[in-house]
Amino acid sequence: MRLALVLVEPAGALNVGSVARLCANFGVAELRLVAPRCDHLGEEARRMAVHGGGLLEAARLFPDLAAALADCRRVVATSGRIEREELPLCNPGEALGWLVNTRGLTELVILNVGLSLGVISTTLFSIGVLMAITTTLMTGPLLERLGYRRQDPAQAL
């Protein structure tokens, strides 16, 4: 699963830089910006990004949220305001179930923290990453083989 983080109309270059640094720390592969209201490549953003500068430079710009999410299969979002765009939404229980099923992501975050704190070696980190990826990729096919079928989200509501 490739993770992308989307910021909608970010107004502060310092915030965009901080998010780029966060993405670099936690292995988020892509930063997407929807109609930014600040200079995401400016000095303030670069200063805050530190080692996430590459993500700032590679950030993809989109005119609206729908365009930024067009190639995404699953979206987890939070907002401080209600938008007018119609997006298909899951109920909170369904969204929580999907998040719990992304346990590989949780493992990767924990492994990254352990490595940065010096608690685990690079060898153990590499083994952990391979196990997280393998078990995450195996979960869907294994559940289907055991008889669990995916439910159509429209029927769940």
N, C-alpha and C positions, 0 to 999 in steps of 0.2 A: 504494500500500500504506500503510495507516494503522498506525503502530506504537503498541503499548501496553506498558508495563512493569508487571509484577505483582510485588508484594512479599507474601510469605506470612508471616503472624504477625510483622510487624516489632515489635521490642521497644524500639527506641531512637528517640526523636523526632529526635535530631540526625542519625541515619542517614537517616530518612525525608526530612528537609529537604535533606540532601545529595543524595539521589537525585532529588528534585524539581528541584534546581538543575541536575544533570547532564542530566535530561530536557529542561529548557528550553535548555540549551547546545547539545544535539545534535538538537533538533527532534522529540523524542518527544512525540506528541500527547496521550497519556493515561497517567495513573498510576492503577493499580488496587491496592487494599489488601485482603488477605484476613485477616479477623479480627485487626486490629491490636491489639497489647498495649501501645500507647502513645498519647499524645494527638497525632495527626498535625496538629492545628490549633493546638497549643500554641506558646508563645513560643520554645522551643528549636528546634522544627521550622521556624518562620517565620524565625528568625534565620539558620539554615543555608541555607534555600531562596533567600534574597536575591531575585533576579528570577524565581524559580520558584514564588513564592507563589501565583500563580493556579492552578498545577497542584495544589498542596496543597488549595486550596479546592474545586477541581473533582474531586478524587480520588473514585473510585467505591469503595464498600465492598462486600465480598462475604463470605458466610458460609463458603465453602470454595473450594478451587482449581478444582474442576470448574465451578462457577458463574462464576468469573472468566474461564475460558477458553472458555465455551460458544459465544461468537460468533467465536472465532479460527479462522483457516484453517491457520496454521502457528505452531508454538510452538518456541522455542529456550529451553532451561532449564538451569539449574545449581543444584545443591543440596549442602549439607553433610551431608545425612542422607537415608536412604531412607524414603519414605513408603509407606503401605499402599494409597493410592488407585491403582486401575488406570487407567493412561493409555496410549493407543497410542503406541509409541515407534518411531523410525526407528533403523536401525543408524548408527554414526558416519559411515560413508562416504556414506550417503544424506543425512544432515544436513549434512555438509560441502558436498556438491554443491548443496544448496538454498541454503546461506549464500553460496557463491561466486556463485550466480545472482542474488543481491541486490546486484549491483555498484552499482546506483544509490544504495543506502544508504551504501556506502563513499565514493562521490563526494560525497554530501551532507556527510558528516563532514569530509572533506578541504576542501571548499569553505568550510564553517563555520569551520574552524580558520584557513584562509587569510584570510578576511574579518576575523576577530577579531584576527589578528596584523598586519593592515594590508598584507598581501602582495598582495591583489587588491582591486579597486574593487567598489563595490556593483553597477555595471553588469555587470562580468565575473562576479560572484557570481550575479546574476539569470540571465544567459545559461547559466552552468554548471548551475544548478538546473533550468532548462527542458530542457536537454539530458539531464540525468540522469533526469528523469521520463519524457521522450519515449523514450529508448532502453530504459529499464526496461519501459515499457508495450509497446514493440514486440517485445521479445525472445520472449515466448511465442508470439504469432501468427506471427512470422517463422520460428521453429523448427518449428512445426507445418506451415507452408507448405513448408518444405524437407524434410519427411518424418519429422521426429522426433516421436514420440508419447510422451505421458506414460505412465509405467508405474504400475500399481496398486501402492501401497506394500505391500499384503499379499502380492503375488507376489514382491516384491524380497527378502523375508526368507526 
